[in-house]
Amino acid sequence: MIFKFDFIQSVFFVKGIVSKGACLLFWLTVVPMSVAFAQDSTATVHGCDKSFANKTIAFVVELDPITEMLTTLHTVKVDSTGCFEVKLPLEETMPVLISFGKYSGVLYIEPGRNYDLFLPIYEDKTVVDSLNPYFEPIQFFFKTKSPIVPELTDAIANFDGIFNHFVSQKFSLINKYKYYTKVDTLAPFIDSLFADVNNPYFTCYKSYSMAYLLALTALENKQSIIKDYFLNRPILYQNPAYTVLFNQIFKDYIPYFADIHYGKRIVADIARAKSYTFAMETLSNNPVLRNDTLRELVLIKGIYDAIMGEQLPYSSCMQTLDSVKILTKIPKHKEIVENIVRKTRFLSEGTKAPDFELVNAVGDVVQLKDLQGKMVYLSFININSYTAPQELMTLNMLSKKYKEQLRVVTIAIGSGSMPKIKQFFLEQKYEWQLLDGTNDTGLAKKYNAHISPTCYLISPEQKLLQSPAPGPNDYFEYYLIKVLRANRIRELRKTN
């Protein structure tokens, strides 16, 4: 998840309080189902501030709540006066991360709306920021001019602030001792503060947030929460409160379900029979999974977790997912399966990076094994690409800034382009490793490097850490900082 900004973001993405069933009631009585889940209206987002002149803004969304893969929905180049306008085709309300310079802001966008944003003064990263490997962008919720009161983004921002303060004070008690006395008193307080917010999206946000808190305090068991908040309820793919609770309740569900007497067959259904039909039938033995749509999503989530946790044979999981893709009647589930396949099947993270043997700019032969000892940021670039000069400029910055932790390697692709990129390296005095991949027809297939740039982050042990990795100008540094921070934490734990 990418839309939570406080110090407990890894645990609490969403929070909220309403009574059970209130979310469903709002969706059924306030927003007709055909509108809530079948809108095809364009939302318009615009803003104007002279400090943004000629800058670039990216609109980033999450592809699905299971793989949590991100994609850039739209990139806009601001005009010379500092103004921009984008039209985003949205089927339902969703959070969008808007990134520029040293900032990242969240806007909850509703289909058909027109948003005129208040923009902060644009700031590029300072020299200090650039030298800090743990720099993170300034994060905030956007405010809009002429809002519809109460504005959804404002309501969620205010709600998060109140709830985060509560959790920061009570987290140790809630987590360690299942402390819930204050949870009971928080409910009416929150409801009174947000009594005027009748937006159905926000109502569900509160409802599923409260359920997540109840799950932590063990006020209700897993079966009860599934029954009250998931069974025969709409699946809210774009509501972070719903998806966080879903991912928590159904985390590693296949081995959990296999330990229940009526779920013992589930492992054999997937690992041996590789059968979507058998697995769905076994899951239906759980009375709170009688809803076909929910049960199918639980199966997809369970198989994905089994792949990532190496709980079941990879080939069996993939064959079962192939069956899901063929038999599902739900387009969103087919899309999720395709995302899982993209993320895990080809050049999957954690597997060994394909080897190569290429000639560098001075004629020496270089193999992947020669690059051991540091992380490798491998980029396939065609110098004839329009964006190539900008990508190479950023790679130059990365190669200098992270030289102690990262080895930047560029492989030239595109027939006959090696002399041109080699000359460009000489003129710009670029010093990182340049390899000639223009004559190796099998290399592009090995790395699926058919577009420029195609990038991978490889561990010192030659395993794929990010596959593919974001391009140099596609917020790769943000991801690299997260990897470096995780490595630093592991090292500190080893020494303590």
C-alpha positions in Angstrom: 0.0 0.0 0.0 1.3 3.5 -0.9 -1.1 6.0 0.6 -0.4 6.1 4.4 2.2 8.5 5.8 2.6 8.1 9.5 5.1 6.2 11.6 2.9 3.2 11.9 2.2 2.9 8.2 3.4 -0.7 7.9 0.6 -1.8 10.3 -2.2 0.8 10.1 -3.1 1.9 6.7 -6.8 2.7 7.5 -8.9 3.3 10.5 -12.5 4.0 11.4 -15.6 3.3 13.3 -19.2 2.5 12.3 -21.6 -0.2 13.2 -21.6 -3.6 11.4 -23.7 -3.4 8.2 -23.7 0.3 7.9 -21.3 0.2 5.0 -23.5 -2.3 3.1 -26.6 -0.2 3.9 -25.0 2.9 2.4 -23.9 1.1 -0.7 -27.4 -0.4 -1.3 -29.5 2.7 -0.4 -27.3 5.7 -1.3 -25.3 4.4 -4.2 -27.0 1.9 -6.6 -24.7 -1.1 -7.3 -24.8 -0.4 -11.0 -23.4 3.1 -10.3 -21.0 2.1 -7.5 -19.2 -0.5 -9.6 -19.9 0.3 -13.2 -19.2 4.0 -13.5 -17.2 5.1 -16.6 -16.9 8.8 -15.9 -13.8 10.9 -16.5 -12.4 12.9 -13.6 -10.6 16.1 -14.3 -7.6 17.2 -12.2 -6.0 20.6 -12.8 -3.8 23.1 -11.0 -1.7 26.2 -11.6 1.3 27.6 -9.9 4.2 29.3 -11.6 6.7 27.3 -9.7 5.6 24.2 -11.6 6.4 25.6 -15.0 7.8 22.9 -17.3 7.9 20.3 -14.5 6.6 16.8 -14.7 3.8 15.3 -12.6 3.0 11.6 -12.3 -0.3 10.0 -11.3 0.3 6.6 -9.8 -2.3 3.9 -8.8 -2.2 0.4 -7.5 -3.1 -2.3 -10.1 -4.7 -4.6 -7.6 -4.8 -5.1 -3.8 -3.2 -8.6 -3.8 0.0 -8.1 -5.8 0.1 -4.4 -4.8 1.9 -3.6 -8.1 2.0 0.1 -9.0 1.5 1.7 -12.4 1.7 5.2 -13.6 -1.8 6.1 -14.8 -0.8 9.3 -16.4 2.2 11.6 -16.7 1.8 15.3 -17.5 4.3 17.9 -18.5 3.2 21.3 -17.0 3.1 24.2 -19.4 5.3 27.3 -19.3 2.8 29.2 -17.1 2.8 26.5 -14.4 -0.6 25.1 -15.3 -1.7 21.6 -16.1 -4.9 19.6 -16.7 -5.4 15.8 -16.9 -8.5 13.7 -17.6 -8.5 10.3 -15.8 -11.0 7.7 -16.9 -12.1 6.0 -13.6 -14.7 3.4 -13.0 -14.9 4.0 -9.3 -13.5 6.2 -6.5 -9.9 5.5 -5.8 -6.8 7.0 -4.1 -4.2 8.4 -6.5 -0.7 9.2 -5.6 0.4 12.5 -7.3 4.2 12.8 -7.3 6.5 15.8 -8.2 9.8 17.1 -7.1 10.3 16.3 -3.4 6.6 15.8 -2.8 4.0 13.0 -3.0 0.4 13.8 -2.3 -2.8 11.7 -2.1 -6.1 12.6 -3.7 -9.1 10.4 -3.4 -10.7 10.9 -6.8 -14.4 10.3 -7.6 -15.5 9.6 -11.2 -17.1 12.6 -12.8 -15.6 15.2 -10.5 -13.5 18.2 -11.3 -10.6 18.9 -9.0 -8.8 22.2 -8.9 -5.8 21.6 -6.6 -4.1 23.9 -4.2 -0.4 23.3 -5.1 2.6 23.7 -2.8 5.5 25.7 -4.1 7.4 23.3 -6.3 10.7 22.2 -4.8 13.3 19.9 -6.3 15.4 17.8 -4.0 18.2 19.8 -2.4 21.8 18.7 -2.6 21.4 17.4 1.0 18.4 15.4 -0.1 20.2 14.0 -3.0 23.1 12.9 -0.9 20.8 11.2 1.7 20.2 7.6 0.7 17.2 7.4 3.1 15.4 10.5 1.8 11.7 10.1 1.4 9.4 12.6 -0.3 7.3 15.1 1.7 3.9 13.4 1.9 0.5 15.0 2.3 -3.2 15.0 1.4 -4.2 17.4 -1.3 -6.8 20.1 -0.7 -9.0 21.4 -3.5 -10.5 24.8 -4.4 -14.3 24.9 -4.3 -14.6 21.5 -2.6 -17.8 19.5 -2.2 -18.2 19.8 1.6 -17.4 17.6 3.3 -14.6 16.7 0.8 -13.7 13.0 0.8 -10.0 13.5 0.9 -10.3 16.0 3.7 -12.5 13.6 5.7 -10.0 10.7 5.3 -7.1 13.0 6.2 -8.8 14.2 9.4 -10.0 10.7 10.3 -6.5 9.3 9.8 -5.0 12.0 12.0 -7.3 11.2 14.9 -7.1 7.5 14.6 -3.3 7.5 14.3 -3.0 9.6 17.4 -5.2 7.0 19.3 -3.2 4.1 17.9 0.2 5.6 18.7 -0.8 5.9 22.3 -2.4 2.5 22.7 -0.6 0.4 20.2 1.6 -1.6 22.6 -1.5 -2.4 24.8 -3.6 -3.3 21.7 -0.9 -5.4 20.1 0.5 -7.1 23.2 -2.4 -7.4 25.6 -5.4 -7.2 23.3 -6.5 -4.1 25.1 -9.9 -2.9 24.0 -11.5 -0.8 26.7 -10.5 2.4 24.9 -11.5 1.0 21.6 -15.1 0.9 22.8 -15.0 4.5 23.8 -13.4 5.6 20.6 -16.3 4.4 18.5 -19.0 6.9 19.5 -16.4 9.7 19.6 -15.4 9.1 16.0 -19.0 8.8 14.9 -19.9 12.1 16.4 -17.0 13.9 14.8 -17.9 12.6 11.3 -21.7 12.6 11.6 -22.0 15.0 8.6 -19.9 12.8 6.3 -22.3 10.6 4.4 -20.1 9.7 1.5 -20.5 5.9 1.0 -16.8 5.4 0.3 -15.9 7.1 3.6 -18.5 5.2 5.5 -17.0 1.9 4.3 -13.5 3.3 5.0 -14.6 3.7 8.7 -16.4 0.4 8.9 -13.5 -1.7 7.6 -11.0 0.3 9.6 -12.9 -0.5 12.8 -13.0 -4.2 11.8 -9.2 -4.2 11.4 -8.8 -2.7 14.9 -11.2 -5.3 16.3 -9.1 -8.0 14.6 -6.0 -6.7 16.4 -7.7 -6.7 19.8 -9.2 -10.1 19.3 -12.7 -8.8 20.2 -13.9 -11.0 17.4 -12.5 -14.2 15.9 -11.6 -14.6 12.2 -14.8 -16.4 11.3 -16.9 -13.7 12.9 -15.1 -10.9 11.0 -15.4 -12.7 7.7 -19.2 -13.2 8.3 -19.8 -9.7 9.4 -17.6 -7.8 6.9 -17.1 -10.0 3.8 -19.8 -12.5 3.4 -22.5 -11.2 0.9 -20.9 -7.8 0.9 -19.6 -5.9 -2.1 -15.9 -6.4 -2.7 -14.3 -2.9 -2.6 -11.1 -3.4 -4.6 -10.3 0.3 -4.5 -11.0 1.1 -0.8 -7.7 0.7 1.2 -9.7 0.0 4.4 -11.3 -3.0 2.9 -8.2 -4.4 1.2 -6.0 -4.0 4.2 -8.5 -6.0 6.3 -8.9 -8.5 3.6 -5.2 -9.1 3.2 -4.8 -9.4 7.0 -7.7 -11.8 7.6 -6.8 -14.0 4.6 -3.0 -13.9 4.9 -1.5 -17.4 4.2 -5.0 -18.8 4.2 -4.3 -22.0 2.4 -2.1 -23.6 5.2 -4.4 -22.1 7.8 -7.5 -23.6 6.2 -5.7 -27.0 5.7 -5.4 -27.3 9.5 -9.2 -27.2 9.8 -11.0 -30.6 9.6 -13.2 -29.5 6.7 -10.3 -27.9 4.8 -7.8 -30.7 4.7 -8.3 -31.4 1.0 -7.3 -27.8 0.0 -3.6 -28.6 -0.4 -4.2 -31.6 -2.5 -6.7 -29.7 -4.6 -4.0 -27.3 -5.6 -0.7 -29.2 -5.3 -1.9 -32.5 -6.8 -5.1 -32.0 -8.7 -4.3 -28.4 -9.7 -8.0 -27.9 -9.9 -9.9 -24.7 -9.6 -13.2 -26.5 -9.2 -12.0 -28.8 -6.4 -10.4 -25.9 -4.5 -13.5 -23.8 -4.8 -15.6 -26.8 -3.6 -13.3 -27.4 -0.6 -13.3 -23.7 0.4 -17.1 -23.8 0.3 -17.1 -26.1 3.3 -16.4 -23.0 5.3 -19.9 -21.5 5.9 -18.6 -18.0 5.8 -17.2 -18.5 2.3 -20.4 -19.5 0.5 -20.3 -16.4 -1.6 -18.7 -17.4 -5.0 -17.1 -14.1 -5.7 -15.5 -13.8 -2.3 -14.4 -17.4 -2.3 -12.7 -17.0 -5.6 -10.8 -13.9 -4.4 -9.8 -15.8 -1.3 -8.5 -18.6 -3.5 -6.5 -16.2 -5.7 -5.0 -14.5 -2.6 -4.2 -17.9 -1.0 -2.4 -19.2 -4.1 -0.5 -15.9 -4.4 0.7 -16.1 -0.8 1.6 -19.8 -1.3 3.8 -18.8 -4.3 5.5 -15.9 -2.5 6.0 -18.0 0.7 7.0 -21.1 -1.2 4.3 -23.0 0.7 3.2 -25.1 -2.4 4.9 -26.2 -5.6 5.2 -23.3 -8.0 4.1 -25.2 -11.1 1.0 -26.5 -9.4 0.0 -23.0 -8.2 0.5 -21.6 -11.7 -1.6 -24.3 -13.3 -4.4 -23.7 -10.8 -4.2 -19.9 -11.5 -4.5 -20.7 -15.3 -7.7 -22.5 -14.5 -9.0 -19.5 -12.5 -8.2 -17.2 -15.4 -10.2 -19.4 -17.8 -13.2 -20.1 -15.6 -13.7 -16.9 -13.7 -16.6 -14.7 -14.7 -15.2 -11.7 -12.9 -13.0 -9.4 -15.1 -11.2 -8.0 -12.1 -10.2 -11.4 -10.9 -8.8 -12.3 -14.3 -6.8 -9.1 -14.2 -5.4 -10.0 -10.8 -4.4 -13.4 -12.0 -2.6 -11.8 -14.9 -0.8 -9.5 -12.6 0.3 -12.4 -10.4 1.6 -14.3 -13.4 3.5 -11.2 -14.6 5.0 -10.7 -11.1 6.0 -14.4 -10.5 6.3 -16.4 -13.6 8.9 -14.7 -15.7 12.1 -13.4 -14.2 10.5 -13.7 -10.8 12.0 -11.9 -7.8 14.2 -14.1 -5.7 15.4 -16.2 -8.6 18.9 -16.1 -10.1 19.4 -13.4 -12.7 20.1 -14.8 -16.2 23.8 -14.8 -17.0 25.4 -13.0 -19.9 28.8 -12.5 -21.5 29.2 -9.2 -23.2 32.0 -6.8 -24.4 32.3 -3.5 -22.7 33.2 -0.1 -24.2 37.0 -0.9 -24.1 36.7 -4.4 -25.5 36.9 -6.4 -22.3 34.6 -9.4 -21.8 32.2 -9.0 -18.8 30.0 -11.7 -17.3 27.3 -11.3 -14.7 29.5 -13.1 -12.1 32.1 -10.4 -12.5 29.7 -7.9 -11.0 29.3 -9.7 -7.6 29.8 -7.9 -4.3 27.3 -5.0 -4.8 23.7 -4.6 -5.9 23.5 -4.2 -9.7 21.1 -1.8 -11.3 20.9 -3.3 -14.8 19.4 -1.1 -17.5 18.8 -1.9 -21.2 18.8 1.3 -23.2 18.4 2.2 -26.9 20.2 5.5 -27.4 17.8 6.2 -30.2 15.0 6.4 -27.8 13.6 9.8 -27.1 14.0 9.5 -23.4 17.5 7.9 -23.5 19.6 11.1 -22.7 17.4 11.9 -19.6 17.6 8.3 -18.4 21.4 8.3 -18.8 21.7 11.6 -17.0 19.8 10.1 -14.0 21.9 6.9 -14.1 25.0 9.1 -13.9 23.6 10.7 -10.7 22.8 7.2 -9.3 26.2 5.8 -10.1 27.9 8.6 -8.2 25.5 9.0 -5.3 25.2 5.3 -4.4 28.7 4.1 -5.5 29.3 2.3 -2.2 26.1 0.3 -2.4 25.2 0.0 -6.1 26.9 -0.9 -9.3 25.2 0.7 -12.3 25.4 -1.3 -15.6 23.9 -0.3 -18.9 23.5 -2.7 -21.8 23.1 -1.1 -25.2 20.2 -2.5 -27.3 19.1 -1.6 -30.8 20.8 -2.7 -34.0 23.9 -0.7 -34.7 23.5 1.7 -31.7 26.6 0.8 -29.7 28.9 3.3 -31.4 26.4 6.1 -30.9 25.9 5.4 -27.2 29.6 4.8 -26.7 30.3 8.3 -28.1 27.6 9.8 -25.9 29.3 8.2 -22.9 32.7 9.8 -23.9 31.2 13.2 -24.5 29.3 13.3 -21.2 32.2 11.7 -19.3 30.0 8.9 -18.0 32.1 6.3 -16.1 29.8 3.4 -15.2 29.9 0.1 -17.0 28.6 0.1 -20.6 28.1 -3.3 -22.3 27.3 -4.1 -26.0 24.1 -6.1 -26.2 23.2 -5.1 -29.8 24.5 -8.3 -31.3 23.2 -10.8 -28.7 19.8 -11.7 -30.1 19.0 -14.1 -27.2 19.8 -11.5 -24.4 16.7 -9.4 -25.1 14.6 -12.5 -24.8 16.3 -13.6 -21.6 15.5 -10.3 -19.9 12.4 -9.4 -21.8 14.2 -6.2 -22.9 12.2 -5.2 -25.9 11.6 -1.6 -24.9 13.9 1.1 -23.6 14.5 1.4 -20.8 14.1 -2.1 -19.3 15.7 -2.3 -15.8 16.4 -4.9 -13.1 17.8 -4.6 -9.6 20.1 -7.6 -8.8 21.4 -8.6 -5.4 25.1 -9.1 -4.6 24.3 -12.8 -4.8 23.0 -12.4 -8.4 19.4 -12.8 -7.5 16.6 -10.6 -8.8 15.5 -8.1 -6.2 13.1 -6.1 -8.4 12.0 -7.6 -11.7 11.5 -5.5 -13.5 12.7 -2.5 -11.6 11.4 1.1 -12.2 13.3 3.0 -14.8 15.8 5.7 -13.7 13.3 8.5 -14.1 10.3 6.4 -12.9 11.0 6.8 -9.1 13.6 4.0 -9.0 15.5 5.9 -6.3 12.4 5.7 -4.0 12.5 1.9 -4.3 16.2 1.7 -3.8 16.0 3.7 -0.6 13.5 1.2 0.8 15.9 -1.7 -0.1 18.8 0.1 1.5 16.8 0.8 4.6 15.7 -2.8 4.9 19.3 -4.0 4.5 20.5 -1.6 7.2 17.8 -2.8 9.6 18.8 -6.5 9.0 22.5 -5.6 9.6 21.6 -3.8 12.9 19.6 -6.8 14.1 22.5 -9.1 13.4 24.9 -7.0 15.6 22.4 -6.8 18.5 
